[in-house]
Amino acid sequence: MHISTVSRTFSAPHLVNVETRSRVLACAEQLGYRPNRAARALITGRTCNIGLIVADIANPFFPPLIKAAEAQARRHDNHIFVADTNEDAIVEEELVRALAKQVDGVLLCSPRMSNSLIEQLSREVPLVVVNRQITGLPAVVMDVAQGARLAMEHLIGLGHRRIALAAGPRGSWTSKEIRRAAMLAVRGPGRELVITGPNAPTENGGLAVADQIQKSGATAVLAYNDLMAIGLIEGLHTRGIRVPQDISIVGIDDITLSRLTRPKLTTVATPTAAAGRAAVDMLLAYGDDRRTTALINLQTELVIRDSTAPLSSQGSGAAPAVTPSTTETPS
């Protein structure tokens, strides 16, 4: 058997017939041979490695995305290197630059860097941005604006007129999209939006904002994510405010905890696993062509559970009707 046939079996197996490929692989297994990826990278210029940078690996939003991306990469004989920025834009930049020479491209998930810096980094390494839309860069976004609109319509349909928005962290594209949709939703007589934030996208962030929510007089809250919503429920509980009897709360993400907490959380489901798969496919499809502006927009949906109720069934937490306006409360 010619050496080139053996080489093709490992580098381009689809070009070798099944019988020959099976013989080569059997011999390799018997000899204990494993392809040297580093050596192959010197020839092909490809490492078959992909960087995946997330804002907070402890946030339950990210593991389904990571697992889906890893599985999709393996289907294409690629491997994922995962890195966590801990919501720090400086660390994020350092990680992109550190990975640039070790991977074929980077999936940048929920980035906190400025658009201009991300655009600059995209000239150093192929990037696919997840959960943020930047003109001129390939991106996979989950339509949180649509989800926030559905959540606000749900609360307004239940009779709520003074609604609080517990915003996310500074620099979050998702938080800006949620805010934009929420502000549009309260354009109507007798509706008011009270915005608190920026807030940490964690349970502690929800706990910390509970006092402001109580003082706001809001009868319903849309939280930046489920973790904040769960923390907020706990914070309000310690103040004697019941959910949903006194105040309704909606989260975003539909993490597993949202189905386990009491009351079960009404939330906006985001297709995180689908986003992970799509991001890998997009990066592999465009390769070194950094001029692509491909955009995949994944739909979200409202999941109604037990943390929302009609205003008429709520107790002392209800607030009187007010004229349409938007109020900002800094954290």
C-alpha positions as CSV (number, residue, x, y, z in Angstrom):
1,M,0.0,0.0,0.0
2,H,1.4,3.4,-1.0
3,I,2.3,5.9,1.7
4,S,0.1,8.6,0.2
5,T,-2.9,6.3,0.6
6,V,-2.1,6.0,4.3
7,S,-1.7,9.7,4.6
8,R,-5.1,10.4,2.9
9,T,-6.8,8.0,5.3
10,F,-6.0,10.3,8.1
11,S,-6.1,13.7,6.4
12,A,-9.0,13.2,3.9
13,P,-10.7,9.9,4.8
14,H,-13.6,10.6,2.4
15,L,-11.2,10.2,-0.5
16,V,-10.3,6.6,0.4
17,N,-12.6,3.7,-0.3
18,V,-14.2,2.0,2.8
19,E,-12.3,-1.3,2.5
20,T,-8.9,0.3,2.1
21,R,-9.6,2.8,4.9
22,S,-10.6,0.0,7.3
23,R,-7.3,-1.9,6.5
24,V,-5.2,1.2,7.2
25,L,-7.1,2.0,10.5
26,A,-6.8,-1.6,11.6
27,C,-3.0,-1.6,11.1
28,A,-2.7,1.8,12.8
29,E,-4.6,0.4,15.8
30,Q,-2.4,-2.6,16.0
31,L,0.7,-0.5,15.9
32,G,-0.7,2.0,18.4
33,Y,-0.3,4.9,15.9
34,R,-2.0,8.2,16.5
35,P,-1.8,11.2,14.1
36,N,0.4,14.0,15.2
37,R,-1.9,17.1,15.1
38,A,1.0,19.5,15.6
39,A,2.9,18.1,12.7
40,R,-0.2,18.2,10.5
41,A,-0.8,21.8,11.5
42,L,2.7,22.8,10.2
43,I,1.7,21.4,6.7
44,T,-1.9,22.4,6.5
45,G,-1.8,25.6,8.5
46,R,-4.8,24.4,10.5
47,T,-4.8,23.3,14.1
48,C,-8.3,21.8,14.1
49,N,-8.8,23.6,17.4
50,I,-11.4,26.3,18.2
51,G,-11.4,28.7,21.1
52,L,-14.6,29.3,23.0
53,I,-14.6,32.3,25.3
54,V,-17.6,32.8,27.7
55,A,-18.4,35.6,30.1
56,D,-19.0,33.4,33.1
57,I,-18.7,29.6,33.0
58,A,-20.5,29.4,36.4
59,N,-23.6,30.8,34.8
60,P,-26.0,27.9,34.0
61,F,-26.7,29.7,30.7
62,F,-23.4,28.7,29.2
63,P,-22.9,24.9,29.8
64,P,-25.6,23.8,27.3
65,L,-23.9,26.1,24.7
66,I,-20.5,24.7,25.5
67,K,-21.5,21.1,25.4
68,A,-23.3,21.6,22.1
69,A,-20.4,23.4,20.5
70,E,-18.0,20.7,21.7
71,A,-20.1,17.9,20.2
72,Q,-20.5,19.8,16.9
73,A,-16.8,20.4,16.7
74,R,-16.0,16.7,17.3
75,R,-18.3,15.8,14.4
76,H,-15.9,17.8,12.2
77,D,-12.8,16.4,13.9
78,N,-12.1,19.6,15.7
79,H,-11.6,20.3,19.4
80,I,-12.8,23.1,21.7
81,F,-10.7,25.1,24.1
82,V,-12.9,26.8,26.7
83,A,-11.9,30.0,28.5
84,D,-13.8,32.1,31.1
85,T,-13.5,35.9,31.4
86,N,-15.4,36.3,34.7
87,E,-17.3,39.2,33.1
88,D,-14.0,41.1,32.6
89,A,-13.4,42.9,29.3
90,I,-9.7,43.2,29.9
91,V,-9.4,39.4,30.5
92,E,-11.5,38.8,27.5
93,E,-9.1,40.7,25.2
94,E,-6.1,38.9,26.7
95,L,-7.7,35.5,26.1
96,V,-8.5,36.3,22.5
97,R,-4.9,37.3,21.9
98,A,-3.5,34.3,23.8
99,L,-5.6,31.8,21.8
100,A,-5.1,33.5,18.4
101,K,-1.9,31.5,17.6
102,Q,-3.2,28.2,19.0
103,V,-6.6,27.9,17.3
104,D,-8.2,28.3,13.8
105,G,-10.8,30.7,15.2
106,V,-12.6,31.9,18.3
107,L,-16.2,31.8,19.3
108,L,-16.8,34.9,21.4
109,C,-19.9,34.4,23.6
110,S,-21.7,37.4,25.3
111,P,-18.6,39.6,25.0
112,R,-18.1,42.6,27.2
113,M,-15.5,44.4,25.0
114,S,-16.4,47.4,22.9
115,N,-17.4,46.8,19.3
116,S,-14.3,48.6,18.0
117,L,-12.0,46.4,20.0
118,I,-13.8,43.2,18.8
119,E,-13.5,44.4,15.2
120,Q,-9.8,45.0,15.7
121,L,-9.3,41.5,17.1
122,S,-11.1,40.0,14.2
123,R,-8.3,41.1,12.0
124,E,-5.9,39.0,14.1
125,V,-8.0,35.8,14.3
126,P,-11.3,34.6,12.7
127,L,-14.1,35.4,15.1
128,V,-17.8,34.4,15.4
129,V,-19.7,36.5,17.9
130,V,-22.4,34.8,19.9
131,N,-25.2,36.8,21.6
132,R,-24.1,40.1,20.1
133,Q,-24.5,41.7,16.7
134,I,-21.7,43.8,15.3
135,T,-21.8,45.2,11.8
136,G,-19.4,43.4,9.5
137,L,-18.7,40.4,11.7
138,P,-20.3,36.9,11.5
139,A,-22.7,36.4,14.4
140,V,-25.2,34.0,16.0
141,V,-27.8,35.9,18.1
142,M,-30.7,34.7,20.2
143,D,-33.6,37.1,19.6
144,V,-33.9,38.4,23.2
145,A,-35.7,41.5,22.1
146,Q,-38.5,39.3,20.7
147,G,-38.5,37.4,24.0
148,A,-38.6,40.5,26.1
149,R,-41.5,41.8,24.0
150,L,-43.4,38.6,24.6
151,A,-42.7,38.8,28.4
152,M,-43.8,42.5,28.6
153,E,-47.0,41.7,26.6
154,H,-47.7,38.8,29.0
155,L,-47.3,41.1,32.1
156,I,-49.4,43.9,30.5
157,G,-52.0,41.3,29.5
158,L,-52.2,40.3,33.2
159,G,-53.1,43.9,34.0
160,H,-49.7,45.2,35.2
161,R,-49.0,48.8,34.4
162,R,-46.0,49.7,36.5
163,I,-43.3,47.3,35.5
164,A,-39.7,47.2,36.7
165,L,-36.8,46.1,34.5
166,A,-33.8,44.7,36.4
167,A,-31.1,45.4,33.8
168,G,-28.0,43.4,33.2
169,P,-24.3,44.3,33.4
170,R,-22.8,47.4,31.8
171,G,-21.6,46.7,28.2
172,S,-24.0,43.8,27.6
173,W,-25.6,43.9,24.2
174,T,-28.3,41.5,25.4
175,S,-29.2,43.9,28.2
176,K,-29.5,46.8,25.7
177,E,-31.8,44.7,23.5
178,I,-34.0,43.8,26.4
179,R,-34.2,47.4,27.5
180,R,-35.1,48.6,24.0
181,A,-37.9,46.0,23.7
182,A,-39.3,46.8,27.2
183,M,-39.3,50.6,26.5
184,L,-41.3,50.0,23.3
185,A,-43.8,47.7,25.1
186,V,-44.8,50.4,27.6
187,R,-45.7,52.9,24.9
188,G,-49.4,53.1,25.9
189,P,-51.7,54.9,28.2
190,G,-51.2,54.3,31.9
191,R,-47.9,52.3,31.6
192,E,-44.6,53.0,33.2
193,L,-41.2,51.2,33.1
194,V,-38.8,51.5,36.1
195,I,-35.3,50.6,35.1
196,T,-32.8,49.5,37.7
197,G,-29.2,48.9,36.9
198,P,-26.7,48.0,35.7
199,N,-26.7,44.9,37.8
200,A,-24.5,41.8,38.2
201,P,-26.1,38.9,36.2
202,T,-26.1,36.6,39.2
203,E,-28.3,35.6,42.1
204,N,-26.5,38.1,44.2
205,G,-27.3,40.7,41.7
206,G,-31.0,39.8,42.1
207,L,-30.7,39.9,45.9
208,A,-29.0,43.3,45.8
209,V,-31.8,44.9,43.7
210,A,-34.7,43.6,45.8
211,D,-34.8,46.7,47.9
212,Q,-35.0,49.0,44.9
213,I,-37.8,46.9,43.4
214,Q,-39.7,47.0,46.6
215,K,-39.5,50.8,46.8
216,S,-40.3,51.2,43.1
217,G,-44.0,50.3,43.6
218,A,-43.8,48.0,40.6
219,T,-46.3,45.1,40.5
220,A,-44.2,43.1,38.0
221,V,-40.5,42.7,37.1
222,L,-38.7,41.6,34.0
223,A,-35.2,40.4,35.0
224,Y,-32.1,40.3,32.8
225,N,-31.8,36.6,33.3
226,D,-33.1,33.7,35.4
227,L,-30.3,33.9,38.0
228,M,-31.2,37.5,38.8
229,A,-34.9,36.6,38.9
230,I,-34.2,33.7,41.3
231,G,-32.1,36.0,43.5
232,L,-34.8,38.6,43.4
233,I,-37.5,36.2,44.5
234,E,-35.4,35.3,47.5
235,G,-34.6,38.9,48.3
236,L,-38.3,39.8,48.2
237,H,-39.3,36.8,50.2
238,T,-37.0,38.0,53.1
239,R,-38.9,41.3,53.0
240,G,-42.3,39.5,53.3
241,I,-43.2,40.1,49.6
242,R,-44.7,37.0,47.9
243,V,-44.3,35.9,44.3
244,P,-46.7,36.0,42.5
245,Q,-49.3,37.0,45.1
246,D,-47.8,40.4,45.7
247,I,-45.5,40.8,42.6
248,S,-45.0,38.9,39.3
249,I,-41.5,38.1,38.1
250,V,-40.2,36.9,34.6
251,G,-36.7,35.8,33.9
252,I,-34.8,35.1,30.7
253,D,-32.9,32.0,29.6
254,D,-35.0,29.0,30.9
255,I,-32.1,27.5,32.8
256,T,-32.8,24.2,34.7
257,L,-33.0,26.1,38.0
258,S,-36.0,28.0,36.6
259,R,-38.0,24.8,36.7
260,L,-36.8,23.8,40.1
261,T,-37.3,27.0,42.1
262,R,-40.5,27.7,43.9
263,P,-42.5,29.2,42.5
264,K,-41.5,27.8,39.1
265,L,-40.2,30.7,37.1
266,T,-42.0,32.2,34.1
267,T,-39.2,32.9,31.7
268,V,-38.0,33.4,28.1
269,A,-36.4,30.3,26.7
270,T,-33.2,30.9,24.7
271,P,-31.9,28.3,22.2
272,T,-28.4,28.1,23.7
273,A,-27.5,24.6,22.4
274,A,-28.6,25.6,18.9
275,A,-26.5,28.7,19.1
276,G,-23.4,26.6,20.1
277,R,-23.8,24.3,17.1
278,A,-24.5,27.1,14.7
279,A,-21.5,29.1,15.8
280,V,-19.1,26.1,15.2
281,D,-20.7,25.5,11.8
282,M,-20.3,29.2,10.9
283,L,-16.7,29.4,11.9
284,L,-15.8,26.2,10.0
285,A,-17.7,27.3,7.0
286,Y,-16.0,30.7,6.5
287,G,-12.5,29.7,7.6
288,D,-10.0,32.4,6.9
289,D,-12.5,34.6,5.0
290,R,-12.9,37.3,7.7
291,R,-15.0,39.5,5.4
292,T,-18.2,37.5,5.8
293,T,-21.2,39.2,7.5
294,A,-23.2,36.1,8.0
295,L,-25.9,36.4,10.6
296,I,-28.0,33.7,12.2
297,N,-31.0,34.9,14.3
298,L,-32.5,32.2,16.6
299,Q,-36.0,32.7,17.9
300,T,-36.9,32.8,21.6
301,E,-40.2,31.8,23.3
302,L,-42.1,32.7,26.4
303,V,-42.6,29.8,28.9
304,I,-45.4,30.7,31.4
305,R,-45.1,29.0,34.8
306,D,-46.0,30.0,38.3
307,S,-44.2,33.3,39.1
308,T,-46.7,35.6,37.3
309,A,-50.3,36.3,38.1
310,P,-53.1,38.8,37.2
311,L,-52.8,42.1,39.0
312,S,-56.4,41.7,40.3
313,S,-55.2,38.7,42.3
314,Q,-52.3,40.5,43.9
315,G,-52.3,42.0,47.3
316,S,-50.6,45.1,48.8
317,G,-47.9,45.0,46.1
318,A,-50.2,46.5,43.5
319,A,-49.6,50.1,42.5
320,P,-52.1,52.6,41.1
321,A,-52.2,53.4,37.3
322,V,-49.8,56.0,36.2
323,T,-49.1,58.1,33.1
324,P,-46.7,56.5,30.5
325,S,-43.1,57.2,31.3
326,T,-39.7,55.6,31.9
327,T,-37.9,56.0,35.2
328,E,-34.2,55.1,35.8
329,T,-32.9,53.9,39.1
330,P,-29.1,53.4,39.3
331,S,-27.8,50.5,41.3
